[in-house]
Amino acid sequence: MRKLRLIAVLLMAGLLPAAAQNSPRGASPVAQPYKPVVITPATPLSDAGFDAMRKQLAEAARRKDRAALARLVVARGFFWRRENRDTANKRKPGVDNLAEALGLNNKDGAGWDILAGYADDATASPSAVRKDAFCAPADPEFNRKDFAELTKATQTDPSEWGYPVSANIEVHATPQANAPVIDKLSLAFVRVMPEPKPTSAAYVRIVMPSGKAGYVSVDSVAPVGNDQLCYVNDGGAWKIGGYVGGGEPQ
């Protein structure tokens, strides 16, 4: 399971109470049909050293091993980009800034699970805020003009849309794994319309281009603009060099 995707979509759902509609479950119409905007999935960063580092990161996250994590983070020069500025405390070691960004000090928080999700994601793309960094997860490629026209035509906010992390995601009639499959998603944006009172934490309601509603697993759809973990090549080795996003509750 791609834990990062799961958490991202849950957060997105929590931010969209106004988009949720009290409508019957299943394939009943809940919105007007819309023209899909195709996406091209991000590709993995092909580098043996990067893959090896991610394996170490996954193990550190599984064990919640702060010392092992520290060895995978730059000691100095860590950046934390949020609200269009670098908010990292340059007087602190990089791992302390990362811990604050992810809420790793919160025993009841999801920080270590989020870190495991990053370790599981092999995609990474050049950072828009730091020229020597690569950040993950990488967003898919898509026509931004078409996406802007889609949100305008549907009178929606970009945060109300997600994209499938792979082709042929099954859409179920109800939020259950054994529910009938009513369709499969193509590689295009879909509207995410969480219910006011979800009955399953594992599924989220979406509206397909036809205007029909259905349910997909929450880790199968992701929003554009995820928080990102950034990596740099430090002395010939890949290390975590920064974070882009608002961070987790402490």
N, C-alpha and C positions, 0 to 999 in steps of 0.2 A: 504493500500500500504506500502511496506517495503521501506521507503524513503532512508535508508542507501544503499540498493542495487541499487536503481535508480541512486543515485549520484555516487556510485562507478563505475557503468558501463559507465556512461557518461564520467567520468574522464578517464576510460580505453580507450574509443573510441577516446577521444581527443589525447591520446598518441600514436595512431596507424594510422597516416595518410598514412604511406607506405603500410599498409596491405589492405587499401581500394582499390577496383578495379572498373574500369568503365565497368560494365557489365549490361546486361538487368536485370530488376527486375523480381521477381517471382522465379520459380523453375528451372531456367536454370543453367547448370553446371558452376561453377566458380573456382573449385579446384578439386584436385584429391581426390578420396575416402580415408578414413583413418580408422584405427582400433580404435573403441571407448575404452576409459578407464573408467571403472565403478567407481562411487563414492557412498559412504554411507553418507547420510546427517547427519549433526551434530544434536545431541539431546538436548532438553531444559535442563537447569539446574533446577532440581526439588527442589525448596526451597521456602517456603511461604514468608520468609523475603525478599528474592531476588525479588520475584514477586511484593511485596508491594513497595519496593524501586523503581522498574522500573515504577510503576504507578505514584509515586510522581515525578520521573524524567520526565515522559511524560507530566505531567501537568506543571511543571516548564518550559519545552521547549516550550509548546504551548503558555504560557503566556510571554515567554522571561523574566522570573523572576530570576534575578541574585541572589537576597537574598535567594530565595527558593533553588536555585541550590547550593549555598554555604553550605547549611545545609546538602547536600548530598555528599559533597566532603571532603576528609580528610583535616584537617587544616594544618598539617605538614606531610612531608614524601612523598608527591606526586612525582611520577617519570614520565618522558617523554623520552621514549626510541626512539631515531632516530639516524641514521648513526652509529649504534653499540655503542652508549654511552648515558648516562642519561644527558639530556640537560635542565632538570627542574631547575628553579631558586629557590634554597632551602630557600632563604630569603623571598620569597613571599608566601602568602597563596596558598593552593592547587587550589582553584577556579580561581585564577589569572593565574596560569599555564595552567589550562584546557581552560580558555577563550582564551589564546594565541594559544594553540594547535588547537582549533576549529575555531578561527577567530570570536569569539562571539562579539568582539568590532567593527567589520565591519558591519555597518547597512545594507549594500547591499549584504552581504555575505550569504552563505548557512549554517553557523555554527549551528544555532538553529534547522534548519531542519535536519542536520546531527545528532544532539543530539537526536532529536525525533526518528530518525531511530534506534539509539542504544537502546533507551528505548523500542522500539517495538520488539527488537530481544531477544528472551528468551534463546538463546544458549550461552554457555560460556564454556571455557575449561581452564585447568591449564596453567598459563603463562610460556613461555619458558625463560623469563628473570627475573621473580620475583616469588619465590617459594610459597609465601603466597597469590598470586593474581590469579584471574580468568578473562580471557579476552574474549570479544565478538566483532564481531561475531566469533564463532568457525568455523574453516575450516572443510570441510567434510573429511572423511577418504578415502584414495585411495592408490593404489600401485605407489609409487613415481618412481620406476624403470620403470614401464610401461609408466608413464607419460613422463619421460625423453626420452624414446625410441620413443614416439609419436612425441615429438617436433623435435627430430633428423630426423625422417623419413619424416616429413613434412617441414623441414627446417624453423621452426617457433620459436618464442620466447614464453616462458611461459605466458607472458602478453597478448598474442593473443588468449588465451583460457579462457573460462568461464564454469561454471557449473549451471544447473538449480536448483533453490531453492526448487523445489518440482517436483514430477513426473507428466508426461503428460502435460507439457507446450505446448500450441498450437502454431504451426508455421504457419504464414500467408503468402500468396503469395505476398502481398504488405504491406507497413507499415500503415495499417489501421485496426481498430478493427472489421469492418464488411467485411474485405477481406476474400476470401476462405481459409479455413484451409487445408494446404497441408500435414501436418504431425504433430506428437506429439513427444516431446523429452523424451527420457528415462533418467534415472539417470546416465549420463555419460558426460564427457567433450565435449564441442562443440567449434568450431572455431568461433571467433568473427571477422567479417570483415566489419567495418563501411564504409559507403559510404563517398566519399570526401565531398559531400554537402548533408547531411541528410535533407530529407523533413519533418521529424517528430521527435520531441524530445522525443516521447513516445515509439518509436520502434527502434530496432537496427538489422542490418542484421547479420545473422549467417550462417555458412555452416555446414550442417549435415554430418554424416559419409558417406552417399552415394555420397557426393560431390555436392549435390543440395543446393541452397541458399534459404533462407526464412527470415521471420521477426518475432521477438518475442518482447514482451514488455520489456523495459529496466530494470524494477524491478524484472524480472523473471529469470535473469541470473546474476551471480556474479563471480568476479575474485577471485582466490586464493591469499591470502596475503593482504587482506583488512587492512587498518588501524584499530586498535582495541582500544576500551575503556575497561579499566581494573578495576575490583572491588576487594575490600578487606573487611574482617570482622574486623570492628573497634569498639572495646568495645561492642561486641555483636550485632552490627548492620552493615548491608551492606552499604558500601560507595564507591564512585568512588575514586580509589587510584592511577590511572595512565593512561597513553596513550602511544600507540605504533604506530609510523608512522611519516610521514613527516609534518603533520599539514596542515592547510588551509591558503590560501592567506589572509593577514591582510588588 
